[in-house]
């Protein structure tokens, strides 16, 4: 297995990361990492759009302190995994099912690593969309925690049919590589002001993310392409029509959410028997990047669910 770079200078992660290159079934190269941590089991953390392994270095430490190993990855098209266009800036994917190829390559590697069992899943934002699909596809996890899962994209009702129409038209006319209007090739964290950002209310975590992308700009991507948008709309619509899995679940959402479609999350959780739903006041999109109290509560609740799901 070929070793991959891991930027430990900015990760604030426990020692002992194993970081490798993996090749998906279609030849796309992705990056994956794990920390052995504790022996209660292994948390598989599926990150969101624009994210990368180093962002979750602190999460590896938090789960290690609670007795769990952790593994995560760079999805295709982001981090330092293979980019899918000649222009590195746009966030792009050919179709959402391609992320399942990344999951398959990741899980093949995880099974060979002799990491502690059982496995548990955390899906943040886009990773929550990919994670829900992975559950339907049979990923072997005992329980799941979702953080602001992307089960719908927030937009004004009048804009939604326009987004569907334009993204479809761009895709079928060979223009799907173009960025969604109003988005930027610059990564959001380096372009936005903290005071008006939609990710976190914690200035220290905001600076943590900014420092990572300033020190290692190859981790950054900008806004999504029209094809990514069309594929995301299709996938979230398809998932919405499916029944909830028979799996212990905790979903956590910030009360100030302004990126994903909160109503879709409320709807899903209202029809997931036995699940837990936590709406966190004064929190934005990134529950694991909020203030210390919010972060600690998130990790405590996730670990409590996992502790109770050793069947």
WOFENGI-V361617 format. One line per field, one symbol per residue. ss: DSSP state (@ for helix, = for strand, . for the rest). burial: + if it has 24 or more other C-alpha atoms within 12 Angstrom, else -. Layout:
ss->???
burial->???
This chain:
ss->..=....@@@@......======.....=======......=====......@@@@@@@@@@@@@...======................=.....@@@@@@@@@@@@@@@.......======.@@@@@@@@@@@......=====.....=...@@@@@@@@@@@@@@@@......=........@@@@..@@@......@@@@@@@@@@@@@.@@@....==@@@@@@@@@@@@@@@.......=======.....=.@@@@@@@@@.....=====......@@@..@@@@@@@@@@@@@@@@....
burial->----++++-+++++--++++++++---+++++++++++-+++++++++++++++++++++++++++++++++++++++++++++---++++++++++++++++++++-++--+-+++++++++++++++++++++---++++++++++++++++--------++-+++-++----+++++----++++++------++++++--+++++++++--+++++++++++++++++++++--++---++-++++++++++++++++++++-++-----++++++--+++++++++--+++-++++++++++-+--
